[in-house]
Amino acid sequence: MKPATPIKTTSWPKALIRWYQKHRRPMPWGRRITPYRIWVGVTMLQQTRVDQMAPYFRRFMKAFPSVKALAEARADDVLRVWEGLGYYARARRLHAAAKWLHANTKSRLPTSAIAWHRLPGVGEYTAAALASICFGEPVPAVDGNVLRIAARFWGLREDVRCASARQTIARRLADVMRGVNASSFNQGLMELGAVICLPRNPLCIRCPLRPSCVAFYQGHQNRLPRKRRKTTVPHRYVAAAVIWRNGRILITRRRSDQMLGGLWEFPGGKQEQGETLEETARREILEETGLSIRVIRPYLTIRHDYSHLRVTLTAFACQALPGRARPLHVAAVRWVRPDELANYPFPRANRRIAEAVLKEGAP
């Protein structure tokens, strides 16, 4: 039978660290804990589980084993190695930061959270994680997992996604982590959020913080943290055109300010009210490249979910009519042989189209 109130103690950080040192999972970077490897790993782990990112981490480190190698790589090569992991802005920012470091510090990596945060695309969480894990700086790394743990542990009722709540949690964590191993403390919270203090049905019986957790003693584990109601995820119908001319296929590169920026794709776009998908394909290609096409037949239809959007994508086999393709509303256009498609980084749904094209050939 549990006590009526949680046990107030200042020793819970040490209990967390003991639990972490005993139960931590092996990480993809293994025993080679270098700042560069941790930087790549922490970046990949944003929005991605360890088991999902592990093969991508190994592939990335084989292709780009150092800051210098990453900085000197082409953007297409970086995105191609990253392909399939999703959230491609992470790869673009990692590449941009590596180029900056190579140009300005001869590839030397920062040692403090403030210095890490100055790099292109390195946010507060990543900067704190790297400074604490690699260099022992006592600065809390606060992400969604840590906010969830804090809300439950301290019984916080406010929306933890608000800036003021995040700042309050960061200050409280900074106070309690003084005098303990900063690397193990932050990694312990990361591990706890990943395997014990889950978003739904947390495994409280196995949690080292249970004796002092307010939510556990109030029975509010599944009520905290407080969340806004989910908005309806929109569903879009999209047409993509696989345009053939003289045995080659037209691909276009997305602008860097777009979702999936920097990746190549079969051009197309969202269906507008009152038009068929074939009409969508013709309109979008004309708007994006100035090229007129003849739609021949569908290749395949793919349903794909993003974090904020559901898409039903139909790819059509098309023939280019006379005229020149130009990058009007895309970053670049290129005619490639079917066997060259493997050399370009594509979003996952477009990669499936490429596989179908290689299997079925030209119409």
C-alpha positions, 0 to 999 in steps of 0.5 A: 500500500502506497503512502498518501503523499509522495516522499519529499527528497533531494536524492532523486537525481542520484537514484535516477543516475543509478537506475540509468547506469544499471539499465541503459540501452546500448546506443548506436555510437557504442563506446566511441563517444566522440563529440561528432558522433554524439552530435550526429546521434542526438540530431538523428534521435530528434523525432526518431526512436533508437531502433529506427535511427541505428542503421541510418547512424551507421550508414551516415558515419561510414559515409561522413566519418568526420566534420571535414568529410560532412562539410565537403560533401554535396547536399545531394549526397547528405540527403541521399544517405539520410533518405528514409529517416524523415525530418530532412531539415535535420540533415540540412542543418547538420550539413550547414553547421559542419560547413560553418565549422570547417570554414571558421574553426578548422572543424573544431567542435564547441565545448559549451552549450552557448557555443553549440547554440550559435551553430546553424540549426542547433537548438537549445536542447541539442546544445545542452545535450552535447555540452552535458554528455560530451563535456559535463556542463551542468545544463539541463537538456529539455525536450518533450520527454523531459517536459512529460517527466517533469510535469508528472514528477512535480504535478504541474498543471500548466501547459508545459509547451508554453515558454514560461513553463519550459523555462521554469522546468529548466531552472528547477532541473538546473538546481537539482543537477548541481553536484551530480554527473551532468552527462548521466543525469541528462541521459538518464532523463532521456532514457526514462522518457523513452522506456518508462515514463511513456506518453500513454500507460507509463511503467510506474512500477519500474520507475526509480522516481516513483517514491517522489512522483506527485502524479503517481500518488495522485493517480494522474499519470495519464492526465499529465502533462495537460495537452490541447485538444488535437486538431483534425489532420487534413487529407490532401489528394496529390498528383505526381507526373513521371514525365518521359522524353527520349528515354529520360525522366524529368525530376525537380528539386524542392526549394529549401524553404519547403517541407522536404526541402532540397530533395528531388521528386517527380513534379506535381502538387495538390488537387484543387476543387473541381479538377481531376487528378489528371488535370492537377498533373497538367496544371502543376507541371505547367506552373512549376516548369512551363512544360506541357504534358500528355497524361497517359495512365496511372502508375500507382497510388500511395497513401502516406502520413506526415506528422501534420498531413495525410496524403493520397498520392497518384503517380501518372505516366506522362509524355512531354510535349514540345517545349523546355522545362524550366525551374519556375517554382522549383529549385532545379529541373533535370532529365535523368535516365531511369537507372540514375534515379537511385543517385538522387535523394527522394522522399519516401513516397517518391522513392516508391514511385521510382521503384515502380517506374524501374519495374514497369518501364516507360509507357 
